[in-house]
Amino acid sequence: MRSSCRREPCHSPTACTSTDPLVIAHRGYDRGGPENTIAGLEAAAALHPDRVEVDVQQTGDGTFVASHDTDLLVLAGRDEDIDAMSTAAVTSTTVRMHGNVG
């Protein structure tokens, strides 16, 4: 990734004048930590993207956790839906991606 140009966001495609691409760290940087984990987000921030995108899901007890998927199957190998679990149960789950543990 390149250094950020720190421009103001443009909300009108016809009025934007910058030709520089916007660098977005999608779900963080999964080579630095599993997607949507603190480690993955911090790894992305260290690379200075223009934006870091995260996904959130609501737990069964009403709080929000960072997760793209609605269940834990892909990252933890557990076929459990996040919206049916407590925050404590979700946040105590170990997730893995590309050899990184979160």
C-alpha positions as CSV (number, residue, x, y, z in Angstrom):
1,M,0.0,0.0,0.0
2,R,1.1,3.6,-0.5
3,S,1.1,6.5,1.9
4,S,-2.2,8.2,2.2
5,C,-2.9,11.4,0.4
6,R,-5.4,12.5,3.1
7,R,-7.8,14.2,0.8
8,E,-11.3,15.1,1.8
9,P,-14.0,12.6,0.8
10,C,-15.9,13.5,-2.4
11,H,-19.6,12.5,-2.4
12,S,-20.3,13.6,-6.0
13,P,-18.7,11.5,-8.8
14,T,-19.1,14.4,-11.3
15,A,-17.4,16.9,-8.9
16,C,-14.4,14.9,-7.8
17,T,-11.2,16.1,-9.4
18,S,-8.5,13.9,-7.8
19,T,-7.2,11.1,-10.1
20,D,-5.5,9.3,-7.3
21,P,-7.1,6.0,-6.3
22,L,-8.6,5.8,-2.9
23,V,-6.9,3.0,-0.9
24,I,-9.3,1.1,1.3
25,A,-8.2,-1.6,3.6
26,H,-11.1,-4.0,3.3
27,R,-11.8,-5.7,6.6
28,G,-8.4,-4.6,7.8
29,Y,-5.2,-6.3,6.6
30,D,-5.6,-10.1,6.8
31,R,-1.9,-10.8,6.5
32,G,-1.4,-8.9,9.8
33,G,-4.3,-10.5,11.7
34,P,-7.6,-12.2,11.0
35,E,-10.1,-9.9,9.2
36,N,-12.1,-7.6,11.4
37,T,-9.9,-8.2,14.5
38,I,-7.9,-5.6,16.4
39,A,-4.7,-7.1,15.0
40,G,-6.0,-7.0,11.4
41,L,-7.2,-3.4,11.8
42,E,-4.0,-2.2,13.5
43,A,-1.9,-3.9,10.7
44,A,-4.0,-2.0,8.1
45,A,-3.6,1.3,9.9
46,A,0.2,0.8,10.0
47,L,0.1,0.8,6.2
48,H,-1.7,4.2,6.1
49,P,-4.6,3.5,3.8
50,D,-7.1,6.3,3.1
51,R,-9.9,4.3,4.8
52,V,-10.2,1.1,6.8
53,E,-13.5,-0.8,6.3
54,V,-15.0,-3.0,9.0
55,D,-18.2,-5.1,9.2
56,V,-20.3,-5.5,12.4
57,Q,-22.9,-8.0,13.5
58,Q,-25.2,-7.7,16.5
59,T,-25.0,-10.3,19.2
60,G,-27.9,-12.0,20.9
61,D,-27.6,-9.7,23.9
62,G,-27.7,-6.6,21.8
63,T,-24.1,-5.4,21.5
64,F,-22.0,-5.2,18.3
65,V,-18.9,-7.1,17.3
66,A,-16.7,-6.8,14.3
67,S,-17.4,-9.7,11.9
68,H,-18.2,-9.9,8.2
69,D,-20.0,-13.2,8.5
70,T,-23.2,-13.8,10.5
71,D,-21.7,-17.0,11.9
72,L,-18.3,-18.2,13.1
73,L,-17.9,-21.0,10.6
74,V,-15.2,-19.5,8.3
75,L,-12.9,-18.0,10.9
76,A,-13.4,-20.3,13.9
77,G,-14.8,-23.5,12.4
78,R,-17.9,-23.2,14.5
79,D,-21.4,-23.3,12.9
80,E,-22.9,-20.8,15.4
81,D,-24.8,-17.7,14.5
82,I,-23.5,-14.5,16.2
83,D,-27.0,-13.2,16.7
84,A,-27.8,-16.2,18.9
85,M,-24.7,-15.8,21.1
86,S,-23.8,-13.6,23.9
87,T,-21.1,-10.9,23.5
88,A,-18.9,-12.9,26.0
89,A,-19.2,-16.1,23.9
90,V,-18.4,-14.3,20.6
91,T,-15.4,-12.3,21.9
92,S,-13.9,-15.3,23.7
93,T,-13.8,-17.3,20.4
94,T,-10.4,-17.7,18.8
95,V,-10.4,-16.9,15.1
96,R,-7.7,-17.8,12.6
97,M,-6.8,-16.6,9.1
98,H,-3.6,-17.1,7.0
99,G,-1.8,-18.5,10.1
100,N,-2.7,-15.5,12.2
101,V,-4.7,-16.0,15.4
102,G,-7.1,-13.4,16.9
